[in-house]
Amino acid sequence: MAKTVGAFALIVALGAAGLLVSPMMATDTVVTMVVPSMIVFGAIVLAIGVKHGEYRATR
């Protein structure tokens, strides 16, 4: 579980850092809109992936 949370946090941090460094969006837009949506979408996809893995492991 700790490895999964660490990998998830690393992916979100790298994506946010990339957007903050590039001149594509304002910093407040990235922090208030993009990062929270990355976290929510990533958590949903992670939950679906874990459930699918559990399903595959039992078949």
C-alpha positions in Angstrom: 0.0 0.0 0.0 2.8 2.4 0.8 4.5 1.8 -2.5 1.3 2.5 -4.3 0.6 5.7 -2.5 4.2 6.8 -3.0 4.1 6.0 -6.8 0.7 7.8 -7.0 2.1 10.9 -5.2 5.2 10.9 -7.4 3.2 10.8 -10.6 0.9 13.7 -9.5 3.9 15.7 -8.3 5.8 15.2 -11.6 2.7 16.3 -13.6 2.1 19.3 -11.4 5.8 20.3 -11.5 5.8 20.0 -15.3 2.8 22.3 -15.6 4.2 24.8 -13.1 7.6 25.0 -14.9 6.2 25.4 -18.3 4.5 28.7 -19.3 1.3 27.0 -20.3 -1.0 27.9 -17.3 -1.0 30.2 -14.4 0.2 28.8 -11.1 -3.1 29.4 -9.3 -4.9 27.5 -12.0 -2.6 24.5 -11.7 -2.8 24.4 -7.9 -6.6 25.1 -7.5 -8.0 23.2 -10.5 -5.5 20.8 -12.2 -3.9 19.2 -9.2 -7.1 18.4 -7.4 -8.6 16.9 -10.6 -5.5 14.8 -11.1 -5.8 13.5 -7.6 -9.5 12.6 -7.9 -9.2 11.0 -11.4 -6.1 9.1 -10.3 -7.8 7.8 -7.2 -10.8 6.6 -9.2 -8.6 4.9 -11.8 -6.4 3.4 -9.1 -9.5 2.0 -7.3 -10.8 0.5 -10.5 -7.4 -1.0 -11.2 -7.1 -2.6 -7.8 -10.5 -4.1 -8.0 -9.7 -5.5 -11.5 -6.5 -6.9 -10.2 -8.3 -8.6 -7.3 -10.8 -10.0 -9.8 -8.0 -11.3 -12.1 -6.2 -12.8 -9.2 -9.2 -14.9 -8.1 -9.9 -16.3 -11.6 
